[in-house]
Amino acid sequence: MGAAVDNVHPPVWRSLLRLTRLHLFPLGSDLAFWPSAWGLTLSACATGLPPKQLANVSFWFFVGGTLRHSAGCIWNDICDREYDRQVERTKSRPIASGAISVPSALMLYLAHVLACISLLMQAGPDATRIGLVSLVLLDVLYPFMKRWTSWPQVILGITSAIGVPVGWVTVAGKSTGEQVVAALFVGCICWTIYCDTIYACQDRHDDLKAGVHSTALLFGNYVRPVCAIFAAIFVACMATAGALNGQGPLFFIITVLGTAVTLAWQVATVDLDNGADCMKAFMVDAYLSYGMWAGMLLDYAYRMIV
């Protein structure tokens, strides 16, 4: 009996963890962190930022990424609560199931946003201005894009890619590296579209019934070839950013070539009609991001040594 009651009314702390997605940590937090981490690390390579400073700034950006991801999930669940109740995978989420009230969720959301703004202000005025565009505009608009357009993943991609210029200008300022930032920015948009389209394939049937739009539905039977195109653009943009920034062999072997091989394998083998396999592919992409950053860091370390 106790177990049954717990399933209907889970402890508040457990519902809060699920609402903020911290029960999946670091998944999600790291995905929000990568664009800024990539921008930070490439700018560190360009400026010769000391390792201790890079580690310190990276840590606080990870904290910020965690807060921002949690804020986005809370806001998304508030806006999508009626849709979530119609989708098998999301109907048990805390707000959709009634475990947490909308007013309580709003208070938690505002607390996260204020914490994000506080951290942004430590990164300098230029980074703050860029970050606020996403935090108070794009992040707020994203949940509604699923009602208004079949390309919500583009908006999600832009909100994610904002981390690139924020990370770059925190270290190098806004007067340098425009082409590097632009290439990496476009690449991160394509990366997000690729990852989130495969992720959205889990819910295609439920989304269709609920009236939720996504690129997974838009691309239909052409999800695989279209995702292959976005993956190729991402790899090309990463290579371009590296070339413009004067990155060395470690970057191109690990970050570029390693990513290209992994994504080619994934596009060829993922079962887009199997929700579990789509989720597995999404998890692989999360771990792949660690590999991409590792290539950047190793290239940075080599520069600092020699």
C-alpha positions in Angstrom: 0.0 0.0 0.0 2.8 2.4 0.9 4.5 1.9 -2.4 1.3 2.6 -4.3 0.7 5.8 -2.4 4.3 6.9 -3.0 3.8 6.4 -6.8 0.8 8.7 -6.7 2.2 11.3 -4.3 6.0 11.1 -4.4 8.1 13.1 -1.9 8.4 16.7 -2.8 12.2 16.5 -3.0 11.9 13.7 -5.6 9.4 15.7 -7.7 11.7 18.8 -7.5 14.6 16.7 -8.8 12.5 15.4 -11.7 11.2 18.9 -12.5 14.7 20.3 -12.7 16.0 17.1 -14.3 18.7 16.9 -11.7 17.8 13.3 -11.2 19.5 12.8 -14.6 22.6 14.9 -13.7 24.9 15.5 -15.5 22.8 14.7 -18.6 21.2 17.9 -19.8 23.4 20.1 -17.7 26.4 19.1 -19.8 24.4 19.6 -23.0 23.7 23.2 -21.9 27.4 23.6 -21.0 29.1 22.4 -24.2 28.7 25.4 -26.5 30.1 27.8 -23.9 32.8 25.3 -23.0 33.8 25.0 -26.7 33.8 28.8 -27.1 35.8 29.2 -23.8 38.4 26.6 -24.8 38.9 27.9 -28.4 39.3 31.4 -27.0 41.8 30.1 -24.4 43.8 28.6 -27.2 43.7 31.9 -29.1 44.7 34.1 -26.1 46.9 31.7 -24.1 44.7 31.9 -21.1 46.5 30.2 -18.1 45.1 26.7 -17.3 44.0 27.7 -13.7 41.9 30.5 -15.1 40.4 28.2 -17.8 39.5 25.6 -15.1 37.9 28.3 -12.9 35.8 29.9 -15.6 34.8 26.5 -17.0 33.6 25.4 -13.5 31.4 28.4 -13.2 30.0 28.0 -16.7 29.1 24.4 -15.8 27.3 25.7 -12.8 25.5 28.2 -15.0 24.7 25.6 -17.6 23.1 23.4 -14.9 21.0 26.3 -13.6 20.0 27.3 -17.1 19.1 23.8 -18.1 17.0 23.3 -15.0 15.3 26.7 -15.5 14.5 25.7 -19.1 13.0 22.4 -18.0 10.8 24.0 -15.4 9.5 26.6 -17.8 9.0 24.0 -20.5 7.0 21.8 -18.1 4.9 24.8 -17.1 4.0 25.7 -20.7 3.6 22.1 -21.9 1.7 20.6 -19.0 -1.5 20.0 -21.1 0.6 18.5 -23.9 2.6 16.4 -21.5 -0.5 14.8 -20.2 -1.2 13.4 -23.7 2.3 11.9 -24.3 3.2 8.6 -22.7 6.8 9.5 -21.9 5.9 12.8 -20.3 2.5 12.4 -18.6 4.1 11.5 -15.2 6.2 14.7 -15.1 5.6 16.6 -11.8 3.5 19.5 -13.1 1.5 17.4 -15.6 0.8 14.8 -12.9 -0.2 17.4 -10.3 2.7 16.6 -7.9 3.9 20.2 -8.1 1.6 23.2 -8.6 2.2 25.8 -11.3 2.7 28.7 -8.8 5.4 26.7 -6.9 7.1 25.9 -10.2 7.0 29.5 -11.3 8.7 30.6 -8.0 11.4 27.9 -8.6 11.9 29.0 -12.2 12.3 32.7 -11.2 14.9 31.7 -8.5 16.9 29.8 -11.2 16.7 32.7 -13.6 17.9 35.2 -11.0 20.8 32.8 -10.1 21.7 32.6 -13.9 21.7 36.4 -14.2 23.9 36.7 -11.1 26.5 34.4 -12.6 26.3 36.0 -16.1 27.1 39.4 -14.5 30.4 37.9 -13.3 31.4 37.2 -16.9 31.5 40.8 -17.9 29.1 43.3 -19.5 29.4 41.9 -23.1 28.8 38.3 -22.0 25.9 39.4 -19.9 24.2 41.3 -22.7 24.5 38.3 -25.1 23.4 35.8 -22.4 20.4 37.8 -21.5 19.1 37.7 -25.1 18.7 34.0 -24.7 17.8 33.8 -21.0 14.9 36.3 -21.0 13.8 36.0 -24.7 14.7 32.9 -26.6 14.5 30.5 -23.7 11.1 31.9 -22.8 9.8 31.6 -26.4 11.1 28.0 -27.1 8.2 26.0 -25.6 5.7 27.9 -27.7 7.6 27.2 -30.9 6.2 23.6 -30.8 2.8 25.1 -31.3 3.7 27.7 -34.0 6.3 26.1 -36.2 7.6 22.7 -37.4 11.1 24.0 -36.7 11.2 24.4 -32.9 14.6 22.7 -32.9 16.1 25.7 -34.7 15.0 28.0 -31.8 16.4 25.5 -29.4 19.6 25.4 -31.4 20.0 29.2 -31.3 19.4 29.3 -27.6 22.0 26.6 -27.1 24.5 28.2 -29.5 24.3 31.5 -27.6 26.8 29.9 -25.2 29.5 30.1 -27.9 29.8 33.9 -28.0 29.2 34.1 -24.3 32.1 31.8 -23.6 34.3 33.4 -26.2 33.9 37.1 -25.1 34.3 36.1 -21.4 37.9 35.3 -22.2 38.9 37.1 -25.5 36.4 40.0 -25.7 34.1 40.8 -28.5 36.6 42.5 -30.8 38.3 39.3 -31.9 37.5 36.0 -33.4 34.2 36.9 -35.1 34.7 34.3 -37.9 35.6 31.5 -35.4 32.6 32.3 -33.3 30.3 32.5 -36.3 31.4 29.1 -37.6 31.1 27.5 -34.2 27.7 29.2 -33.6 26.2 27.8 -36.9 27.7 24.4 -36.1 26.1 24.3 -32.7 22.7 25.1 -34.1 23.1 22.2 -36.6 24.3 20.0 -33.7 21.2 20.7 -31.6 18.9 20.1 -34.6 20.6 16.8 -35.2 20.5 15.6 -31.6 17.0 16.9 -30.8 15.4 15.6 -34.0 16.6 12.0 -33.1 15.4 12.6 -29.5 12.0 13.8 -30.8 11.6 10.6 -32.8 10.7 8.9 -29.5 7.4 10.9 -29.4 6.4 11.1 -33.0 3.1 9.2 -32.7 2.1 11.0 -29.4 3.1 14.4 -30.7 1.0 13.9 -33.9 -2.1 13.2 -31.8 -1.4 16.1 -29.4 -0.7 18.6 -32.2 2.9 19.2 -31.2 5.3 20.1 -34.0 8.8 19.0 -34.4 11.5 18.4 -37.1 11.1 14.7 -36.4 7.5 15.0 -37.8 8.4 17.5 -40.5 11.2 15.3 -42.0 9.0 12.2 -42.0 10.6 9.4 -43.9 13.6 11.6 -44.6 14.8 12.0 -41.0 17.9 10.0 -41.6 19.2 11.8 -44.7 18.3 15.2 -43.4 20.0 14.5 -40.0 23.0 13.3 -42.0 23.2 16.7 -43.7 23.0 18.6 -40.4 25.7 16.3 -38.9 27.9 17.0 -41.9 27.4 20.7 -41.6 28.3 20.5 -37.9 31.5 18.7 -38.5 32.4 21.1 -41.4 31.7 24.1 -39.1 33.8 22.6 -36.3 36.7 22.1 -38.8 36.3 25.6 -40.1 36.4 27.1 -36.6 39.5 25.1 -35.8 41.3 26.1 -39.0 40.4 29.8 -38.5 41.6 29.6 -34.9 44.9 27.8 -35.8 44.1 24.6 -33.9 46.6 21.7 -34.1 46.5 18.1 -35.1 45.0 16.9 -31.8 41.9 19.0 -32.4 41.4 17.8 -35.9 42.1 14.1 -35.1 40.0 13.8 -31.9 37.4 16.6 -32.2 36.8 16.7 -35.9 37.6 13.2 -37.3 36.4 11.4 -34.2 33.1 13.2 -34.3 32.7 12.6 -38.1 33.3 8.8 -37.7 30.9 8.5 -34.7 28.1 10.5 -36.4 28.5 8.6 -39.6 28.1 5.3 -37.7 25.2 6.7 -35.7 23.3 8.0 -38.8 23.7 4.6 -40.5 22.7 2.4 -37.6 20.1 4.2 -35.3 16.6 2.7 -35.4 14.4 5.8 -35.7 11.3 3.8 -35.1 12.5 2.5 -31.8 12.2 5.0 -29.0 14.8 3.2 -26.8 17.3 3.3 -29.6 16.7 7.0 -30.2 17.3 7.7 -26.5 20.4 5.6 -26.7 21.7 7.6 -29.6 20.9 10.8 -27.7 23.0 9.5 -24.8 25.9 8.7 -27.1 25.8 12.2 -28.5 26.0 13.5 -24.9 29.2 11.4 -24.3 30.5 12.3 -27.7 30.5 16.0 -26.6 33.0 15.1 -23.9 35.2 13.6 -26.6 35.0 16.8 -28.6 35.9 18.9 -25.6 38.7 16.5 -24.8 40.3 17.1 -28.2 40.1 20.9 -27.7 41.6 20.6 -24.2 44.5 18.3 -25.3 45.3 20.7 -28.1 45.2 23.6 -25.6 47.5 21.7 -23.2 50.0 20.9 -26.0 50.1 24.6 -26.9 50.7 25.5 -23.3 53.5 23.0 -22.9 55.4 23.8 -26.1 
